[in-house]
């Protein structure tokens, strides 16, 4: 006999990789010492978070296996930045400063400051 578990439609958390998540946790610990725990939840523009993630990804692509300041994986740093961006989009839409298209068929995309939609 088996017990029942009503988890249909819930995220399959067992599919997450423990090693990768522990590397992300190390980056968060580094950030806690530098900025304070959960400091990022005070709010950071999504574009800044994406830029930081891309800088870490490009560092990795350039052959760097460790961040110069933290000695941690640049990919783990990128994962943190992306996690922060996901959180901001959901919880702080006022900081979602992406240049959003109103249609997939725009001839010219104008991302000048007066045309950026926030929220």
Buried (B, 14 or more C-beta within 10 A) or exposed (E): EEEEEEEEEEEEEEEEEEEEEEBBEBBBEBBEEEEEEEEBEEEBBBBBBBEBBEBBBEBBEEEEEEBEEBEBBBBBBBBBBBBBBEBBBEEBEEBBBBEEEEEEEEEEEEEEEEEEEEE
